[in-house]
Every structure is written in C-alpha cells, then in structure tokens.
Amino acid sequence: MKAELVSLGRMRPGSLSRQARSRGGTYCQVSYSRAGKLHCDYVRPDYEPVVRAEIETYRRYRELTRLWIDLELELSRLKQRRAAGEKGSA
C-alpha cells in the first residue's frame, strides 16, 4: 500500500463538468474545495484528459489513505487490548 502511494504520480482534487456558454457551446471546468473555499478553473479541451487522470489519481490516493488509517486504527485497538490483557494476567 505504501509503495502504491509513493508511485501514484500527479494528482488534483475536484470534479470535471461541462458548462454552457452564454453565446452557445460548452466549456469544461474543474471544481474543488480547498481551505474551506470553492474553486473553479477553466480546463482547455486538449488538457481535459490530463485533468481527468489527475482527478482519478487523487481518488485512488484518498481510497488508499482511508484504508491505511482504518488499518492503523485497528492495529492500535489490538495493541491496546493486548497491553490490557498482559496487565490483567500479571
């Protein structure tokens, strides 16, 4: 898991959406929240695949870190139980 985290590569939070232009047509923007503020950035059409890949990498990062924290919490609980059991048997 740690090795996969290290090898993830470029990432960014957010989601892509198509927005309608007032004069017709659409454009792509990425929206994300950072430091409690909402941000929206224009994405050039030729750069859209790159941003999609970065967002997917960020999702994988979040998934891996959530799993890592879950495992660390379980390990901490097990160590605490073991320590309590060792004190009780002495």
Stockholm file with secondary structure:
# STOCKHOLM 1.0

chainA/1-90         MKAELVSLGRMRPGSLSRQARSRGGTYCQVSYSRAGKLHCDYVRPDYEPVVRAEIETYRRYRELTRLWIDLELELSRLKQRRAAGEKGSA
#=GR chainA/1-90 SS CHHHHHTCCSCCCCEEEEEECTTSSEEEEEEEEETTEEEEEEECGGGHHHHHHHHHHHHHHHHHHHHHHHHHHHHHHHHHHHHHHHHHTC
#=GC SS_cons        CHHHHHTCCSCCCCEEEEEECTTSSEEEEEEEEETTEEEEEEECGGGHHHHHHHHHHHHHHHHHHHHHHHHHHHHHHHHHHHHHHHHHTC
//
